[in-house]
Amino acid sequence: MDIKQEIKTRRQAAEDYLKDKRIVWDNAEQLFHNQNNDAISSETKSQVFDPKLATLAIERSYRVMAQLQTGKVKGISKNDMGDAELKNLLLEKYVIPNANAQWDFLTKMRMMDLYSNIYGNMFSLVDWDVKPNGYIGPDVWILNIRDVFPQVGAVSLDDSDHIIVRTWKPLSYFENLKKDKDYTNVDKIVTKLKDLSGSKQSRNQSIDVSQREGDQYPTSEPAKNSGYFEVLTQFEKDRWVDCCTDADLVFRDRKNPQDDGDLPIKCKHSIPLLDDFMGMSDFERGGSMQKTINSAWNLYLDAVKMSIFPPILINKDNIASMASITQTAAAKWLVRNQITNAASPLQLSPQGIATFNNVYQVATASILNLFGTTETQTTAQTDPTFGRTPQALKMQNQRENTRDNADRYYMESYLSQLMKKFCNLLSKKQPKAITVRMFGDEMEQLSRNYPTATENYDETSGKLTVKKGSDSSLYDYEIVTGSTYAIDQQQQGENMANLLSMFQQAQTPQGNTLVAQLEKDGYKFNFGELFKRLISNSGIQDWDKILTELSQEEQADKVLQADSQQFQQALQQMNGNVNQTPPLPGQGMEGAVQSGPPQGGIPQGNLG
């Protein structure tokens, strides 16, 4: 079987494998995009949607990825420690600020977490990028879940030998490839596509298009020479192949350019499953209760309208003119005989309306329990796991943290793989020297582990030049657990105050025992930085006017002044020791004769 047929066969097998899963995705997307899809709500007139499930998922993604991660690149051997420091520097100051294909890096990470909780799994492509703004380096692209075709039979991405990704390219994309020697069959592809219209607009709406795109962005059939054409890329650990299915031709077949024996696709799970490659999502677990809430709302609002405008029983024998019967304010109805028997409202039972609060609270409590969170409106009578006492709220907060920590673990696992991929791509493919700005203290910290870095640092401009990588070393990335969480300013302030108190308690006439112990263990305690962070976190207005940082010139003057004082003290001590008369033999120190300094300076006899 040739490679082209192999890609088509594998893609079709994945399509069949995901056929029922796509229905689950459609259902989750409707719940996320506030579209009523339950049988009861679709028949009501109110058409209200309570986005409780979507709100909880969004809030969790913002808690888990509140900020960029903190971590360090680790070398495989001790010889790589210095270069690992440089790689860590490049990731922080060069790669992450510029890895903004599609969106900025933090937004992409939040979307990865959010969409994984919608679908159960979310995929991204990690590769080398060359941008018009001059950035040349690694980047990450979030993939549409419907454009990823996994290996049938594999239980996870790590267990896969290949994965196929679909992209859509215009005719101009192929025309620009004609001059590139790495591509083949480009002329044949361009010739065939000129007689075709793009296949993207003719996609199967029930399989390849999301609910939102299909409803809000309808497409028309494009003219020939226009539109977007399907490209399938099969990624294997040692081989990448690109195929244009509309032209039925392969236009690139190459060895894995990343040369790491790894797939360039990385994924983030919500709830991994042994028997489901895509895993399970919170929307799959909580979808039925979200539909229950929507149904309760719509039935309740329709019932309220019915109670305000109940059906009217009309006795036609007592109506003089049926045309006069109108449902308007101050209407005049023509009746005859007994007026009280002409019309009367139908008495409806309010029992159904009265049960709304109970139904709504129970369904809401179920969804909150799904995420391990709470609302103060939900009581222990509604659900035993809820309560309003301080102890109950504390326990509920612990449950929420447990659920968040589980999601954070999968997010940090994904980030670690992503950063490791970034670092190794830099190590192998960096084409030229990279210049980054460095502050003096940052450069000082770097030079401790990588002394030769100072040779490429310009103190005047504050720029460090990192030369082109020439090694083939592999690196690992160690993320700081919990570093993506939002900082609790109050808790951080309390922790710094406790640290300051610990420092003060360690102060003795002989010096600070805490600082001495840290120096003995190879650490330096920066009291000024601690106090600066404490006062900046205190909420004091214009704190920077209270605590001002010395300039480099002022710091140098302070150092010179301190050195001068120490020198003067040393001279005075030396003079005092030299002018002291030593005790006579047989006499102790008590019998020593003290003499003041002579008028002529140091006596010559003491020098002999």
Secondary structure as UniProt FT lines:
FT   HELIX           3..17
FT   HELIX           19..32
FT   TURN            33..34
FT   TURN            39..40
FT   HELIX           41..43
FT   HELIX           52..64
FT   STRAND          71..75
FT   HELIX           78..80
FT   HELIX           81..90
FT   HELIX           91..95
FT   HELIX           96..98
FT   HELIX           105..119
FT   STRAND          121..130
FT   TURN            132..133
FT   STRAND          136..142
FT   HELIX           145..147
FT   STRAND          148..149
FT   TURN            152..153
FT   TURN            158..159
FT   STRAND          162..170
FT   HELIX           171..175
FT   TURN            176..179
FT   TURN            181..182
FT   HELIX           186..193
FT   TURN            194..195
FT   HELIX           200..202
FT   TURN            205..208
FT   HELIX           211..216
FT   TURN            224..225
FT   STRAND          228..236
FT   STRAND          239..244
FT   TURN            245..248
FT   STRAND          249..255
FT   TURN            257..258
FT   STRAND          265..269
FT   STRAND          271..273
FT   TURN            274..275
FT   STRAND          276..280
FT   HELIX           282..308
FT   STRAND          312..314
FT   HELIX           316..318
FT   HELIX           322..324
FT   TURN            329..330
FT   HELIX           339..341
FT   STRAND          343..345
FT   HELIX           351..354
FT   HELIX           356..371
FT   TURN            376..377
FT   TURN            380..382
FT   TURN            384..385
FT   HELIX           390..429
FT   STRAND          434..437
FT   HELIX           440..449
FT   HELIX           451..456
FT   STRAND          457..458
FT   TURN            459..462
FT   STRAND          463..466
FT   STRAND          475..479
FT   TURN            481..484
FT   HELIX           489..505
FT   STRAND          507..508
FT   TURN            509..510
FT   STRAND          511..512
FT   HELIX           513..520
FT   TURN            521..522
FT   HELIX           527..536
FT   TURN            537..539
FT   TURN            541..542
FT   HELIX           543..546
FT   HELIX           552..578
FT   TURN            585..586
FT   HELIX           589..591
FT   TURN            599..600
FT   HELIX           604..607
//
